[in-house]
Amino acid sequence: MMRLKKALFIVILLTAVSCSDNSVTGNDPEEVVAVVKAPSTATVGSEVTLDGSDSTGPIIAYGWLMVSQPENSASRINNSESEEANFTPDVEGEYVIRLNVISDQVLADSDDVTVTASGNN
């Protein structure tokens, strides 16, 4: 009998957690919005800070992605799973970076920023 009660409890719990319309709690999912703060220009060889702290909602995960970069660039994003990341442009040109955020309710949003790097002055 105890096993049956335990199994029934688990089924009810899993059903409540998986309800996509949140009818169990009566709450609508809170929207998440990704917001990137970064300079639009940079100097080759200088670190660029990417800041996602203005993103809103019940965010549980951040993910930074280099969407495009100049040919022959080997630049990579550091701390790509943090609220704040950085990269160092190594070639002149445009770098497009995307921030993806995911909420505790499996809602997601993204925001792109373009940073144009020029040579050393």
N, C-alpha and C positions, 0 to 999 in steps of 0.2 A: 504494500500500500504506500509506503514511504517513497519507493522508487517512482511510482505512478504520479504522486504529488510533485516530486522533483521534476519529472519529465514534463508534466503539465505546466509548471512554473516556467521552465526554460522555453517551451513553445510560446507561451503568452509573452514572455519577455522579448523573444526574437521577433514576434509579430509586432509588438509595440515599437521596437527599434526600427523595423523595416518599413513602417507606414510612411509612404512618401508624401502623403497629404497632411501629416502631422495631426491627424484627427485624435490621437491619443492625448496629446498635450494641449490641443486647441490653439497652438501658435503657428503662425506662418513662418517659414524659414527666413532667417535674417540674411539680407543680401550682402554679398561680399563685393568690394570694389578694389581693384588693383590700381595703385597710383605710384608712378615712378618719378622721383626727383633726381635729376642728373644734369650736368652742364650740357649745353648743345654743342660746345666746341672744346677741344682739348689739344694738347701738344704731344706729339709722338714721344714716347718714353716717360711721360708723366702719368701717375696713377689717377684714375677716374673713379670717384665714389658713386655708387648706385644705391639710392635710398628708397626703400619701400614702406617707410614708417607712416606715411599718410594714407596707406591702404586701410580700408574699414571693413568691419564685420567680424564674425567669430573665426578668425583665420588660424588654422592649425599648421599650415605648410606654405613655404615660399619656395619658388623655383625660378632661377635666373637662367636665361638661355641666350646665346649669341645667335641671332637669327641670320644675320649676314655680316660680312666683313670684307675689307679689300682683298683682292687677290694677293697671294703670298704672305698674308698675315697669319701668324701663329698665336695671336693673342687669345687668352682664355679667361673666363670669369672665375675669380676666387670667391670662396664662401657662397657658392651658388645656391645653397639651401637655407640661407639666412635672410633676415629682414634687410640687412645692409651687405652689399657685395662690392667688388671692385674689379677693375681690369686696367691693363696698361696697353694703350694702342702702340703697335710696333711698326705700322706702315701708315702713310698718309691716306686719308679717305674716310668713307662713312662706315660706321659700326652701328648696326641696329640690334638693340638688346630688348628682350621681352621679360617681363615679370609675370609669372603665373602665381595666383594665390588660390588656396583651397580652404573651404570652411569645414567646421565640424559636422556640417550637414551635407557634405559632399557637393557643395555648390562651388563654382569656380569663376574666375575672371582673369583677364590679362590686360597688360598695358605695355605698349612699345615706346621706346625712345631712340632717337637717332643722335649719335655723337659724331661730329666731324672733326677728325684729327688732322692737324697741319704739322709741318716740319718744325724743328727746333728754331727758335728765333734768336 
